[in-house]
């Protein structure tokens, strides 16, 4: 998209009221313009070449051709423009939206519900929608050198508000920091573009994967249950929404519940210790204050994992807006754990992973398809080293 040109948005929704509301929200921003509107997917597809939009706002439920069918046809025709789904906060709306996100939609917004008037509804919609439009359509910034932090004591890195000292500039992509600790838990933080990324990453984990997998995906409460159910049907490991007091068992993928922070805490008999016989740590759901405007927040999960597992944390930060996960990654690094982040080219939005990389906290920056092989390499290496150690003392 040419610099200085307004971003053109195609609105596709069968509700005249919703089309009008979206038109007013977009029209209020000088950097955006409405390319056109359509009441169903078939009409939108027929006029796509003439309207030439930079982004599509796509209703989930419509006559003639619904949002999911329209999205799939868009992608089948190799149109790569970002698509934001407009979803009603219903069980059906949630399930179809999850399927759309895994099928190539970039993000979603919830349709306003329960607001006392049009102005309040427009304000609520604009607050959620406009940042997502801009994040998904802004030209990628010039790549800045990513630098490693100078050596620092663990206490310095994990201190609240600490900022690592930087050495001379050195592109992170050209150098890898060594990882020595044995991974005992895999924690993943992800937001915008996450369902599609997780739909690739999680099915690649093999049956018998020896670590608990704990995931924070920014989603409303109504969405995370269907999201876990969908992944459970695609993965070789069981996937479920995290429940209060549940043990963090190896070989199970736990999805944080929407509107609840997910924490992992040592079990009563010392789940954070080194002994393999120790019972697993337990999961806890809390409704503490929002962090980074989010609940669940990646930082909450990462901090608690670093406290419970110390150097045994393997943290992964995937595509997403904002910087949630950066403070938690700093604590993971301070306790001796390992951090991987998704690279810019394969991310829908390089906000969260970029923040961690530019802070010098990532051991490696990897394309999405290279992350699971790296996880398996680290876990396999740890198992091999443990086996060699046992054999050496026999």
C-alpha positions as CSV (number, residue, x, y, z in Angstrom):
1,X,0.0,0.0,0.0
2,X,1.4,3.4,-1.0
3,X,2.6,5.7,1.8
4,X,0.0,8.4,2.5
5,X,-2.9,6.6,0.7
6,X,-5.9,5.9,2.8
7,X,-6.6,2.3,3.6
8,X,-9.7,1.0,1.7
9,X,-12.1,-1.2,3.6
10,X,-14.8,-3.4,2.2
11,X,-17.7,-3.9,4.6
12,X,-19.7,-7.2,4.1
13,X,-22.7,-7.6,6.4
14,X,-26.3,-8.4,5.8
15,X,-27.5,-6.0,8.5
16,X,-28.0,-2.4,7.2
17,X,-27.7,-1.2,10.8
18,X,-24.3,-2.8,11.2
19,X,-23.1,-1.6,7.8
20,X,-24.0,1.9,8.7
21,X,-22.3,1.6,12.1
22,X,-19.1,0.3,10.5
23,X,-19.2,3.0,7.9
24,X,-19.4,5.7,10.5
25,X,-16.6,4.2,12.6
26,X,-14.3,3.9,9.5
27,X,-15.2,7.3,8.2
28,X,-14.2,9.0,11.5
29,X,-10.6,8.1,10.9
30,X,-8.7,10.2,8.3
31,X,-6.4,7.3,7.4
32,X,-9.3,5.0,6.4
33,X,-12.0,5.0,3.8
34,X,-14.9,2.7,2.9
35,X,-14.2,1.1,-0.5
36,X,-17.8,-0.3,-0.7
37,X,-20.4,-2.4,1.1
38,X,-22.2,-5.6,0.4
39,X,-25.0,-7.5,2.0
40,X,-23.6,-11.0,1.3
41,X,-20.4,-12.8,0.4
42,X,-21.4,-13.5,-3.2
43,X,-22.0,-9.8,-3.9
44,X,-18.7,-8.9,-2.3
45,X,-16.7,-11.4,-4.3
46,X,-18.4,-10.2,-7.6
47,X,-17.3,-6.6,-6.9
48,X,-13.9,-7.3,-5.4
49,X,-11.9,-6.4,-8.5
50,X,-13.8,-3.1,-9.0
51,X,-13.6,-2.0,-5.4
52,X,-9.9,-3.1,-4.9
53,X,-10.0,-3.1,-1.0
54,X,-7.0,-3.3,1.2
55,X,-9.0,-5.1,3.9
56,X,-12.3,-6.9,4.3
57,X,-14.7,-6.7,7.3
58,X,-16.7,-9.9,7.0
59,X,-19.9,-10.8,8.9
60,X,-20.0,-14.4,10.1
61,X,-23.7,-15.2,9.5
62,X,-25.2,-14.0,6.2
63,X,-27.6,-15.3,3.6
64,X,-26.6,-16.4,0.1
65,X,-22.9,-16.9,1.1
66,X,-21.9,-16.7,4.7
67,X,-18.6,-15.4,6.1
68,X,-16.8,-18.7,6.3
69,X,-17.6,-19.7,2.7
70,X,-16.7,-16.2,1.5
71,X,-13.3,-16.3,3.4
72,X,-12.5,-19.7,1.9
73,X,-13.3,-18.5,-1.6
74,X,-11.2,-15.4,-1.1
75,X,-8.2,-17.5,-0.1
76,X,-8.9,-20.0,-2.9
77,X,-8.7,-17.1,-5.4
78,X,-5.3,-16.2,-3.7
79,X,-6.5,-12.8,-2.4
80,X,-4.1,-12.1,0.5
81,X,-5.7,-8.9,2.0
82,X,-6.3,-9.1,5.7
83,X,-9.8,-10.2,6.8
84,X,-11.4,-9.3,10.1
85,X,-14.5,-11.3,11.0
86,X,-17.4,-9.5,12.7
87,X,-18.8,-12.0,15.2
88,X,-21.9,-12.0,17.4
89,X,-21.1,-13.1,21.0
90,X,-23.1,-16.4,20.7
91,X,-22.0,-20.0,20.8
92,X,-22.6,-20.4,17.1
93,X,-20.9,-17.1,16.3
94,X,-17.9,-18.2,18.4
95,X,-17.5,-21.6,16.7
96,X,-17.8,-20.2,13.2
97,X,-15.3,-17.4,14.0
98,X,-12.8,-19.9,15.4
99,X,-13.1,-21.9,12.2
100,X,-12.6,-18.7,10.2
101,X,-9.5,-17.7,12.1
102,X,-8.0,-21.1,11.5
103,X,-8.9,-20.8,7.8
104,X,-7.1,-17.6,7.2
105,X,-9.0,-14.7,8.8
106,X,-6.6,-12.3,10.4
107,X,-8.6,-11.3,13.5
108,X,-12.2,-10.7,14.7
109,X,-14.2,-8.1,16.5
110,X,-17.3,-8.6,18.5
111,X,-20.5,-6.9,17.3
112,X,-21.7,-4.3,19.9
113,X,-24.3,-5.7,22.2
114,X,-26.1,-4.1,25.2
115,X,-24.9,-0.5,24.6
116,X,-27.5,2.1,25.4
117,X,-27.3,4.0,22.1
118,X,-25.6,4.2,18.7
119,X,-22.9,6.6,19.8
120,X,-21.8,4.3,22.7
121,X,-21.9,1.3,20.4
122,X,-19.7,3.2,17.8
123,X,-17.2,4.1,20.5
124,X,-16.9,0.6,21.7
125,X,-16.6,-0.8,18.2
126,X,-14.0,1.8,17.2
127,X,-11.9,1.1,20.3
128,X,-11.6,-2.5,19.3
129,X,-11.6,-2.3,15.5
130,X,-9.4,0.6,14.5
131,X,-6.2,-0.6,16.2
132,X,-6.6,-4.0,14.6
133,X,-7.1,-2.5,11.1
134,X,-4.0,-0.3,11.5
135,X,-1.9,-3.1,12.9
136,X,-2.9,-5.4,10.0
137,X,-2.6,-2.9,7.2
138,X,0.3,-0.7,8.2
139,X,3.5,-1.1,6.1
140,X,6.1,-3.1,7.8
141,X,8.6,-0.8,9.5
142,X,12.2,-0.8,8.4
143,X,14.0,-3.6,10.1
144,X,16.1,-2.4,12.9
145,X,19.2,-4.3,14.2
146,X,18.2,-6.6,17.1
147,X,20.9,-6.7,19.8
148,X,21.8,-9.1,22.5
149,X,21.8,-7.9,26.1
150,X,25.2,-7.6,27.7
151,X,25.8,-10.4,30.3
152,X,23.7,-9.7,33.4
153,X,23.0,-11.4,36.7
154,X,19.8,-13.4,36.9
155,X,18.5,-11.1,39.7
156,X,19.0,-8.0,37.4
157,X,17.0,-9.6,34.6
158,X,14.1,-10.8,36.8
159,X,13.8,-7.6,38.9
160,X,10.5,-5.8,38.4
161,X,10.9,-3.1,35.7
162,X,14.4,-4.2,34.9
163,X,15.9,-3.4,31.5
164,X,18.8,-5.3,30.2
165,X,21.9,-3.5,29.2
166,X,22.8,-3.7,25.5
167,X,26.1,-4.5,23.9
168,X,27.0,-3.5,20.4
169,X,24.5,-4.0,17.6
170,X,24.4,-7.6,16.3
171,X,21.5,-8.9,14.2
172,X,19.8,-11.6,16.2
173,X,19.0,-13.7,13.1
174,X,22.7,-14.2,12.6
175,X,23.6,-15.3,16.1
176,X,22.0,-17.8,18.5
177,X,22.4,-17.7,22.2
178,X,23.1,-21.1,23.8
179,X,20.4,-22.8,25.9
180,X,21.5,-25.1,28.6
181,X,18.6,-25.7,30.9
182,X,16.4,-28.8,30.6
183,X,12.9,-27.8,29.6
184,X,10.2,-29.1,31.9
185,X,7.2,-27.0,30.8
186,X,6.3,-25.3,27.4
187,X,4.5,-22.0,27.7
188,X,3.1,-20.2,24.7
189,X,1.8,-16.6,24.3
190,X,-0.1,-15.5,21.2
191,X,-2.7,-13.0,20.1
192,X,-3.6,-11.6,16.6
193,X,-3.1,-14.3,14.0
194,X,-2.8,-16.9,16.8
195,X,-5.5,-19.4,15.9
196,X,-4.0,-19.9,12.4
197,X,-0.5,-20.1,13.9
198,X,-1.5,-22.6,16.6
199,X,-3.4,-24.6,14.0
200,X,0.0,-25.3,12.3
201,X,2.2,-25.5,15.4
202,X,0.3,-27.7,17.8
203,X,-0.6,-30.6,15.5
204,X,3.1,-30.9,14.8
205,X,3.8,-31.9,18.4
206,X,4.1,-35.7,18.6
207,X,2.1,-38.0,20.7
208,X,4.0,-38.7,23.9
209,X,5.4,-35.1,24.0
210,X,6.9,-35.1,27.5
211,X,6.1,-31.6,28.7
212,X,2.9,-29.8,29.8
213,X,1.9,-27.2,27.3
214,X,0.3,-24.1,28.6
215,X,-1.1,-21.5,26.2
216,X,-2.5,-17.9,26.6
217,X,-4.3,-16.9,23.4
218,X,-6.1,-13.5,23.8
219,X,-9.8,-14.4,23.4
220,X,-13.1,-13.8,25.1
221,X,-14.5,-16.4,27.5
222,X,-17.1,-17.7,25.0
223,X,-14.4,-18.5,22.4
224,X,-11.7,-20.5,24.3
225,X,-13.8,-23.6,24.9
226,X,-14.7,-24.1,21.2
227,X,-11.1,-23.2,20.4
228,X,-9.8,-25.9,22.6
229,X,-12.4,-28.4,21.2
230,X,-11.4,-27.7,17.7
231,X,-7.7,-28.1,18.4
232,X,-8.4,-31.3,20.3
233,X,-9.7,-32.8,17.1
234,X,-6.6,-31.8,15.1
235,X,-3.8,-32.6,17.5
236,X,-2.1,-35.8,18.6
237,X,-2.0,-34.5,22.1
238,X,-5.2,-33.9,24.1
239,X,-6.2,-30.3,24.2
240,X,-8.6,-28.7,26.8
241,X,-9.5,-25.5,28.4
242,X,-7.6,-25.1,31.7
243,X,-9.6,-25.7,34.9
244,X,-9.0,-24.5,38.4
245,X,-6.7,-26.8,40.4
246,X,-6.0,-29.2,37.5
247,X,-2.5,-30.7,37.6
248,X,-0.2,-29.5,34.8
249,X,0.3,-33.0,33.4
250,X,2.9,-33.8,30.7
251,X,1.6,-34.5,27.3
252,X,-1.6,-32.3,27.7
253,X,-2.2,-28.9,26.0
254,X,-4.1,-26.5,28.2
255,X,-5.7,-23.3,26.8
256,X,-6.2,-20.4,29.2
257,X,-9.9,-19.6,29.7
258,X,-11.0,-16.3,28.4
259,X,-11.4,-13.5,31.0
260,X,-9.3,-15.5,33.5
261,X,-5.6,-15.2,34.1
262,X,-3.8,-18.6,34.0
263,X,-1.1,-19.3,36.6
264,X,0.9,-22.4,37.3
265,X,2.0,-23.0,40.9
266,X,4.3,-25.6,42.5
267,X,2.4,-28.5,44.1
268,X,2.4,-28.9,47.8
269,X,5.2,-31.4,47.7
270,X,7.5,-29.2,45.6
271,X,6.5,-29.5,42.0
272,X,9.1,-26.8,41.2
273,X,11.9,-29.0,42.4
274,X,14.3,-31.1,40.3
275,X,13.1,-34.5,41.3
276,X,11.1,-36.4,38.6
277,X,9.0,-38.1,41.3
278,X,7.6,-34.7,42.4
279,X,3.9,-34.3,41.6
280,X,3.1,-31.9,38.8
281,X,2.4,-28.2,39.4
282,X,-1.2,-27.1,39.4
283,X,-3.1,-24.6,37.3
284,X,-5.0,-21.7,38.8
285,X,-7.5,-19.3,37.3
286,X,-7.7,-15.8,38.7
287,X,-9.5,-12.6,37.8
288,X,-6.8,-10.2,38.9
289,X,-6.4,-6.8,37.2
290,X,-5.9,-6.7,33.4
291,X,-2.3,-6.7,32.3
292,X,-1.4,-5.1,29.0
293,X,-5.2,-4.5,28.6
294,X,-5.6,-8.3,28.6
295,X,-7.1,-11.1,30.7
296,X,-5.7,-13.7,30.3
297,X,-2.3,-12.1,29.9
298,X,0.9,-13.8,28.7
299,X,3.0,-12.0,31.3
300,X,1.0,-13.6,34.1
301,X,1.5,-17.1,32.8
302,X,5.2,-16.6,32.0
303,X,5.9,-15.1,35.5
304,X,4.2,-17.9,37.3
305,X,5.9,-20.6,35.2
306,X,9.3,-19.0,35.9
307,X,8.5,-19.1,39.6
308,X,7.2,-22.7,39.6
309,X,9.7,-24.3,37.2
310,X,12.7,-21.9,37.4
311,X,15.2,-22.7,34.7
312,X,12.9,-25.4,33.3
313,X,10.7,-23.0,31.3
314,X,10.7,-23.0,27.5
315,X,8.7,-20.0,26.5
316,X,7.5,-19.3,22.9
317,X,6.0,-15.9,21.8
318,X,4.0,-16.0,18.6
319,X,2.3,-13.4,16.4
320,X,0.2,-10.7,18.2
321,X,-0.4,-7.0,18.7
322,X,1.2,-5.1,21.6
323,X,4.0,-6.3,23.9
324,X,2.3,-8.8,26.2
325,X,4.9,-11.5,27.1
326,X,7.9,-9.2,27.1
327,X,8.1,-8.7,30.9
328,X,7.3,-12.4,31.4
329,X,10.1,-13.4,29.0
330,X,12.5,-11.2,31.0
331,X,11.7,-13.2,34.1
332,X,12.0,-16.5,32.3
333,X,15.5,-15.5,31.1
334,X,16.4,-14.2,34.6
335,X,15.6,-17.7,36.0
336,X,17.7,-19.4,33.4
337,X,14.9,-20.5,31.1
338,X,14.8,-20.4,27.3
339,X,12.8,-18.1,24.9
340,X,11.9,-18.6,21.3
341,X,9.9,-16.1,19.2
342,X,8.2,-16.2,15.8
343,X,9.9,-14.1,13.1
344,X,8.4,-11.1,11.4
345,X,7.9,-12.7,8.0
346,X,5.6,-15.4,9.2
347,X,3.7,-13.3,11.8
348,X,0.4,-11.7,11.1
349,X,1.5,-8.8,13.4
350,X,5.1,-8.7,14.8
351,X,4.2,-6.8,17.9
352,X,4.5,-9.3,20.8
353,X,7.4,-11.4,19.3
354,X,9.1,-8.3,18.0
355,X,9.0,-6.7,21.5
356,X,10.7,-9.7,23.0
357,X,13.3,-9.9,20.2
358,X,14.1,-6.2,20.3
359,X,14.5,-6.3,24.1
360,X,17.3,-8.9,23.5
361,X,15.4,-11.6,25.4
362,X,15.0,-14.2,22.6
363,X,17.4,-17.0,22.2
364,X,16.2,-17.6,18.7
365,X,13.9,-15.9,16.2
366,X,12.4,-18.5,13.9
367,X,9.8,-18.9,11.1
368,X,6.7,-20.5,12.4
369,X,7.5,-23.8,10.7
370,X,10.9,-24.1,12.4
371,X,9.6,-23.6,16.0
372,X,8.4,-27.2,16.7
373,X,11.6,-28.8,15.3
374,X,13.6,-26.5,17.6
375,X,11.3,-27.4,20.6
376,X,11.8,-31.1,19.9
377,X,15.5,-30.6,19.5
378,X,15.8,-29.0,22.9
379,X,13.6,-31.6,24.6
380,X,15.4,-34.5,22.8
381,X,18.8,-33.0,23.8
382,X,17.7,-32.8,27.4
383,X,16.5,-36.4,27.4
384,X,19.7,-37.6,25.9
385,X,21.9,-35.7,28.4
386,X,19.8,-37.1,31.3
387,X,20.2,-40.6,29.9
388,X,24.0,-40.2,29.5
389,X,24.2,-38.8,33.1
390,X,22.3,-41.8,34.5
391,X,24.5,-44.2,32.6
392,X,27.7,-42.5,33.8
393,X,26.9,-43.0,37.5
394,X,25.7,-46.6,37.2
